[in-house]
Each structure stands twice: as C-alpha cells, then as structure tokens.
Amino acid sequence: QVQLVESGGGLVQAGGSLRLSCAASGSIFSINAMGWYRQAPGKQRELVAAITTGGAINYADSVKGRFAISRDNAKNTVYLQMNTLKPEDTAVYYCNAEILPLRHSYAVDYWGKGTLVTVSS
C-alpha cells in the first residue's frame, strides 16, 4: 500500500539547520500535494508548510523566511529545509500527502510516522 517515510530529524543547536525528507511509495497513481505538520508536547498539530505538485506553496507565519519546502515530483519526495532553528521549533514533524492511489477514484490523506526535531537553546 501507500506509505510515507520521513528522515532527517535530530538534535541541533539554536541557529542551526536541518533538512527533512519524506518519500512516498507504494500503489500511487498521482500525488496532489505534500506537506509538513508538527506537534509539540501539549500542543495541537499545526501546518508548517505544504506544496502542490504544480508548485503552489503555503507556510505557517512562524516559519516564513526560515524554512523552505521543495519537492522532487519524479521521486515522490518532499523536503523541508529548516534554517535559523529556534527552540520553539522543537516538535515531532509529520509528513502529509494527498494521494490518489491506484484503483481509486478519489484522493486520500496519508501520514508518516513522524520524525523528531529537537532544537537546544
């Protein structure tokens, strides 16, 4: 079936950078959009950034100017370049994708298992 696999999380000092990757695989016909959400302890999950296959991008206000989302459509992969990281960026980051699976007539949201990003002060 369809799965999303994230990588690139870890521990970094404030001001540092990390690059997250998420690859979609499985019985995929097409992908409409991919993006990143995050959830910090005690807080609700929030959108970080999203990008459509056509290239339209949406960022959370808190990461504008620091994070950059990109994709490689040929590899069904989305990236999140995170620069000037702050302690408040600490969270589990989840990959999300709106995918039309093979044998389906409608798109479905899929989620990765998450990758932890910890930013030390």
Phi and psi restraints in degrees (value plus and minus 20) as a CYANA .aco file:
   2 VAL   PHI    -102.4   -62.4
   2 VAL   PSI     117.9   157.9
   3 GLN   PHI    -163.9  -123.9
   3 GLN   PSI     133.4   173.4
   4 LEU   PHI    -137.7   -97.7
   4 LEU   PSI     112.0   152.0
   5 VAL   PHI    -144.6  -104.6
   5 VAL   PSI      98.3   138.3
   6 GLU   PHI    -114.0   -74.0
   6 GLU   PSI     134.8   174.8
   7 SER   PHI    -173.5  -133.5
   7 SER   PSI     142.5   182.5
   8 GLY   PHI      88.0   128.0
   8 GLY   PSI     -27.5    12.5
   9 GLY   PHI     -90.5   -50.5
   9 GLY   PSI     146.3   186.3
  10 GLY   PHI     145.1   185.1
  10 GLY   PSI    -184.6  -144.6
  11 LEU   PHI    -124.2   -84.2
  11 LEU   PSI     111.7   151.7
  12 VAL   PHI    -164.7  -124.7
  12 VAL   PSI     130.5   170.5
  13 GLN   PHI     -97.2   -57.2
  13 GLN   PSI     133.2   173.2
  14 ALA   PHI     -73.8   -33.8
  14 ALA   PSI     116.4   156.4
  15 GLY   PHI      72.9   112.9
  15 GLY   PSI     -31.8     8.2
  16 GLY   PHI    -104.8   -64.8
  16 GLY   PSI    -193.2  -153.2
  17 SER   PHI    -153.6  -113.6
  17 SER   PSI     132.4   172.4
  18 LEU   PHI    -162.7  -122.7
  18 LEU   PSI     133.8   173.8
  19 ARG   PHI    -144.8  -104.8
  19 ARG   PSI      98.2   138.2
  20 LEU   PHI    -114.5   -74.5
  20 LEU   PSI     125.8   165.8
  21 SER   PHI    -148.2  -108.2
  21 SER   PSI     128.5   168.5
  22 CYS   PHI    -162.0  -122.0
  22 CYS   PSI     101.2   141.2
  23 ALA   PHI    -132.5   -92.5
  23 ALA   PSI     108.9   148.9
  24 ALA   PHI    -115.4   -75.4
  24 ALA   PSI     118.6   158.6
  25 SER   PHI    -165.9  -125.9
  25 SER   PSI     145.9   185.9
  26 GLY   PHI      94.7   134.7
  26 GLY   PSI    -172.5  -132.5
  27 SER   PHI    -103.7   -63.7
  27 SER   PSI      55.2    95.2
  28 ILE   PHI    -127.0   -87.0
  28 ILE   PSI     109.1   149.1
  29 PHE   PHI    -110.1   -70.1
  29 PHE   PSI     -67.5   -27.5
  30 SER   PHI    -179.6  -139.6
  30 SER   PSI     142.1   182.1
  31 ILE   PHI    -142.4  -102.4
  31 ILE   PSI     102.9   142.9
  32 ASN   PHI    -101.1   -61.1
  32 ASN   PSI     -61.8   -21.8
  33 ALA   PHI    -177.7  -137.7
  33 ALA   PSI     134.0   174.0
  34 MET   PHI    -156.3  -116.3
  34 MET   PSI     132.6   172.6
  35 GLY   PHI    -184.8  -144.8
  35 GLY   PSI    -198.6  -158.6
  36 TRP   PHI    -146.6  -106.6
  36 TRP   PSI     114.5   154.5
  37 TYR   PHI    -139.2   -99.2
  37 TYR   PSI     141.6   181.6
  38 ARG   PHI    -161.0  -121.0
  38 ARG   PSI     134.6   174.6
  39 GLN   PHI    -160.9  -120.9
  39 GLN   PSI      97.8   137.8
  40 ALA   PHI    -112.9   -72.9
  40 ALA   PSI     137.7   177.7
  41 PRO   PHI     -75.5   -35.5
  41 PRO   PSI     111.3   151.3
  42 GLY   PHI      56.8    96.8
  42 GLY   PSI     -16.0    24.0
  43 LYS   PHI    -142.7  -102.7
  43 LYS   PSI     139.8   179.8
  44 GLN   PHI    -101.4   -61.4
  44 GLN   PSI     138.3   178.3
  45 ARG   PHI     -87.6   -47.6
  45 ARG   PSI     117.7   157.7
  46 GLU   PHI    -152.0  -112.0
  46 GLU   PSI     131.1   171.1
  47 LEU   PHI     -90.5   -50.5
  47 LEU   PSI     113.2   153.2
  48 VAL   PHI    -119.6   -79.6
  48 VAL   PSI     -74.4   -34.4
  49 ALA   PHI    -182.3  -142.3
  49 ALA   PSI     130.5   170.5
  50 ALA   PHI    -164.5  -124.5
  50 ALA   PSI     133.1   173.1
  51 ILE   PHI    -164.4  -124.4
  51 ILE   PSI     115.2   155.2
  52 THR   PHI    -105.0   -65.0
  52 THR   PSI     145.5   185.5
  53 THR   PHI     -79.4   -39.4
  53 THR   PSI     -52.9   -12.9
  54 GLY   PHI     -96.4   -56.4
  54 GLY   PSI     -32.2     7.8
  55 GLY   PHI      88.7   128.7
  55 GLY   PSI     -20.2    19.8
  56 ALA   PHI     -88.5   -48.5
  56 ALA   PSI     115.6   155.6
  57 ILE   PHI    -145.9  -105.9
  57 ILE   PSI     123.3   163.3
  58 ASN   PHI    -153.5  -113.5
  58 ASN   PSI     108.7   148.7
  59 TYR   PHI    -138.7   -98.7
  59 TYR   PSI     128.9   168.9
  60 ALA   PHI     -88.5   -48.5
  60 ALA   PSI     125.4   165.4
  61 ASP   PHI     -77.8   -37.8
  61 ASP   PSI     -53.8   -13.8
  62 SER   PHI     -88.9   -48.9
  62 SER   PSI     -36.1     3.9
  63 VAL   PHI    -136.3   -96.3
  63 VAL   PSI     -23.1    16.9
  64 LYS   PHI     -79.2   -39.2
  64 LYS   PSI     113.4   153.4
  65 GLY   PHI      67.8   107.8
  65 GLY   PSI     -33.2     6.8
  66 ARG   PHI    -135.2   -95.2
  66 ARG   PSI     -56.6   -16.6
  67 PHE   PHI    -126.7   -86.7
  67 PHE   PSI     132.6   172.6
  68 ALA   PHI    -159.5  -119.5
  68 ALA   PSI     106.4   146.4
  69 ILE   PHI    -120.6   -80.6
  69 ILE   PSI     123.5   163.5
  70 SER   PHI    -169.0  -129.0
  70 SER   PSI     149.2   189.2
  71 ARG   PHI    -165.8  -125.8
  71 ARG   PSI     137.8   177.8
  72 ASP   PHI    -142.6  -102.6
  72 ASP   PSI      77.6   117.6
  73 ASN   PHI     -81.8   -41.8
  73 ASN   PSI     -54.3   -14.3
  74 ALA   PHI     -84.5   -44.5
  74 ALA   PSI     -48.7    -8.7
  75 LYS   PHI    -121.4   -81.4
  75 LYS   PSI     -18.1    21.9
  76 ASN   PHI      32.3    72.3
  76 ASN   PSI      23.7    63.7
  77 THR   PHI    -147.3  -107.3
  77 THR   PSI     120.0   160.0
  78 VAL   PHI    -140.8  -100.8
  78 VAL   PSI     125.7   165.7
  79 TYR   PHI    -142.6  -102.6
  79 TYR   PSI     133.1   173.1
  80 LEU   PHI    -152.4  -112.4
  80 LEU   PSI      86.7   126.7
  81 GLN   PHI    -106.1   -66.1
  81 GLN   PSI      99.3   139.3
  82 MET   PHI    -133.8   -93.8
  82 MET   PSI      94.5   134.5
  83 ASN   PHI    -135.4   -95.4
  83 ASN   PSI     143.0   183.0
  84 THR   PHI      27.1    67.1
  84 THR   PSI      30.8    70.8
  85 LEU   PHI     -85.4   -45.4
  85 LEU   PSI     124.8   164.8
  86 LYS   PHI    -139.2   -99.2
  86 LYS   PSI     134.9   174.9
  87 PRO   PHI     -73.9   -33.9
  87 PRO   PSI     -54.0   -14.0
  88 GLU   PHI     -89.9   -49.9
  88 GLU   PSI     -27.6    12.4
  89 ASP   PHI    -100.8   -60.8
  89 ASP   PSI     -29.0    11.0
  90 THR   PHI     -80.1   -40.1
  90 THR   PSI     104.6   144.6
  91 ALA   PHI    -197.6  -157.6
  91 ALA   PSI     149.0   189.0
  92 VAL   PHI    -106.4   -66.4
  92 VAL   PSI     105.7   145.7
  93 TYR   PHI    -120.9   -80.9
  93 TYR   PSI     107.8   147.8
  94 TYR   PHI    -133.5   -93.5
  94 TYR   PSI     112.8   152.8
  95 CYS   PHI    -102.3   -62.3
  95 CYS   PSI     119.6   159.6
  96 ASN   PHI    -151.8  -111.8
  96 ASN   PSI     121.7   161.7
  97 ALA   PHI    -164.5  -124.5
  97 ALA   PSI     118.4   158.4
  98 GLU   PHI    -116.5   -76.5
  98 GLU   PSI      92.2   132.2
  99 ILE   PHI    -146.3  -106.3
  99 ILE   PSI     117.5   157.5
 100 LEU   PHI    -114.4   -74.4
 100 LEU   PSI      86.5   126.5
 101 PRO   PHI     -93.7   -53.7
 101 PRO   PSI     139.8   179.8
 102 LEU   PHI     -79.1   -39.1
 102 LEU   PSI     122.5   162.5
 103 ARG   PHI      52.9    92.9
 103 ARG   PSI      -9.7    30.3
 104 HIS   PHI    -135.4   -95.4
 104 HIS   PSI     132.5   172.5
 105 SER   PHI    -126.2   -86.2
 105 SER   PSI     -18.6    21.4
 106 TYR   PHI    -160.7  -120.7
 106 TYR   PSI     135.3   175.3
 107 ALA   PHI    -102.2   -62.2
 107 ALA   PSI     134.6   174.6
 108 VAL   PHI    -152.2  -112.2
 108 VAL   PSI     120.4   160.4
 109 ASP   PHI    -101.1   -61.1
 109 ASP   PSI     110.6   150.6
 110 TYR   PHI    -139.6   -99.6
 110 TYR   PSI     131.6   171.6
 111 TRP   PHI    -148.8  -108.8
 111 TRP   PSI     121.7   161.7
 112 GLY   PHI    -100.3   -60.3
 112 GLY   PSI     154.3   194.3
 113 LYS   PHI     -98.3   -58.3
 113 LYS   PSI     -37.1     2.9
 114 GLY   PHI      80.9   120.9
 114 GLY   PSI     130.6   170.6
 115 THR   PHI    -153.9  -113.9
 115 THR   PSI     114.0   154.0
 116 LEU   PHI    -104.3   -64.3
 116 LEU   PSI     109.6   149.6
 117 VAL   PHI    -135.1   -95.1
 117 VAL   PSI     101.8   141.8
 118 THR   PHI    -140.8  -100.8
 118 THR   PSI     103.6   143.6
 119 VAL   PHI    -133.3   -93.3
 119 VAL   PSI      96.2   136.2
 120 SER   PHI    -106.9   -66.9
 120 SER   PSI     129.6   169.6
